[in-house]
Amino acid sequence: MPTGLIAESFYFETGIFEFHMSSSVLVDAPAKRVWRVISDAARWSEWADVCTRVWDSLDEQTWKPGHKFGFMLKMAGKSVPFSVTVSRIKTGKLIEWKSTKFTITAVRTISIELDNDQ
């Protein structure tokens, strides 16, 4: 069975410096199933311990550039709310959003790919 590869990149800038980070994880499930889980934002808190709540959530059919939604993340023992705007979507393949908080602009991209080693 082909497996899904989840690649995530995170970028932010403060006006003084820029920061880039990326990671990936191989998931033993078909890419379509991985997409369904990632694109169901209302259920993120079920599998992502850092995410405690999502509001104005999206599902697989409603991701669109310009849509605004939010989530609460646990950071350094505190709950921190984030309001973000979807900036790019490729159904079944990529979700990207942008936000600005504390004068820091951040872009997060999550992409789903087939593992090339299969």
VOGU-3710 file (C-alpha; in Angstrom, 3 decimals, decimal comma):
1> mptgliaesf> 0,000/0,000/0,000  1,429/3,446/-0,867  2,075/5,538/2,198  1,519/9,231/2,740  4,352/11,573/3,570  3,399/14,671/5,541  5,848/17,513/5,033  5,492/20,675/7,086  7,314/23,953/6,730  7,138/26,981/8,969
11> yfetgifefh> 8,489/30,432/8,208  8,330/33,632/10,172  9,825/37,076/10,064  9,961/39,832/12,634  11,426/42,661/10,585  14,752/42,006/12,312  15,326/38,349/11,394  13,769/35,423/9,535  13,348/31,814/10,662  12,681/28,729/8,542
21> msssvlvdap> 11,903/25,242/9,857  10,715/22,077/8,160  9,959/18,500/9,089  8,316/15,430/7,636  6,788/12,196/8,849  5,973/9,016/6,969  2,463/7,758/7,697  1,516/4,130/7,073  -1,765/5,025/5,363  -2,855/5,980/1,860
31> akrvwrvisd> -2,253/9,636/0,973  -6,030/10,181/0,525  -6,689/9,037/4,094  -3,870/11,229/5,414  -5,416/14,204/3,578  -8,842/13,543/5,151  -7,309/13,649/8,639  -5,187/16,764/8,006  -7,978/18,670/6,247  -10,534/18,055/9,036
41> aarwsewadv> -9,431/20,974/11,231  -12,261/20,490/13,741  -10,616/17,222/14,815  -6,999/18,390/15,078  -7,102/18,339/18,880  -7,833/14,585/18,738  -4,362/13,801/17,385  -2,231/16,935/17,929  -1,545/17,375/21,651  -0,404/20,964/21,183
51> ctrvwdslde> -3,776/21,981/19,673  -6,526/22,251/22,281  -9,314/23,865/20,233  -10,236/25,009/16,710  -12,938/27,541/15,800  -14,519/28,505/12,479  -13,046/25,208/11,366  -12,890/23,823/7,904  -13,424/20,407/6,453  -12,142/18,784/3,291
61> qtwkpghkfg> -14,717/20,571/1,106  -14,457/24,110/2,549  -10,746/24,966/2,455  -10,482/28,126/0,319  -7,947/30,956/0,099  -9,122/33,876/2,204  -11,026/31,744/4,758  -10,232/32,779/8,331  -10,179/30,324/11,228  -8,436/29,961/14,534
71> fmlkmagksv> -6,975/27,527/16,993  -5,618/27,433/20,516  -2,123/26,027/21,023  -0,355/25,034/24,234  2,960/26,896/24,254  5,314/27,017/27,235  2,461/25,968/29,532  0,112/28,694/28,302  -2,855/28,625/25,936  -2,173/30,917/22,999
81> pfsvtvsrik> -4,896/31,715/20,434  -4,021/32,092/16,765  -6,229/33,567/14,054  -5,054/32,616/10,584  -6,044/33,086/6,959  -5,807/30,320/4,378  -3,404/31,562/1,700  -3,089/28,528/-0,571  -4,848/25,204/-1,064  -4,318/22,290/-3,439
91> tgkliewkst> -7,031/19,803/-2,537  -5,536/16,474/-1,577  -2,005/17,879/-1,536  -1,362/21,151/0,308  -2,762/23,544/2,906  -1,084/26,855/3,738  -2,072/29,639/6,095  -0,653/32,941/7,244  -0,973/34,870/10,492  0,524/37,826/12,322
101> kftitavrti> 0,892/37,815/16,104  3,068/39,990/18,334  4,467/41,711/15,177  5,626/38,324/13,837  4,260/37,195/10,480  4,224/33,423/10,046  3,396/31,074/7,184  2,742/27,374/7,784  2,492/24,881/4,941  1,411/21,254/5,268
111> sieldndq> 1,756/19,047/2,211  0,793/15,446/1,581  2,849/13,410/-0,864  3,258/9,804/-1,853  6,394/8,274/-0,418  8,828/7,874/-3,347  10,504/4,862/-1,749  7,449/2,640/-2,318
//
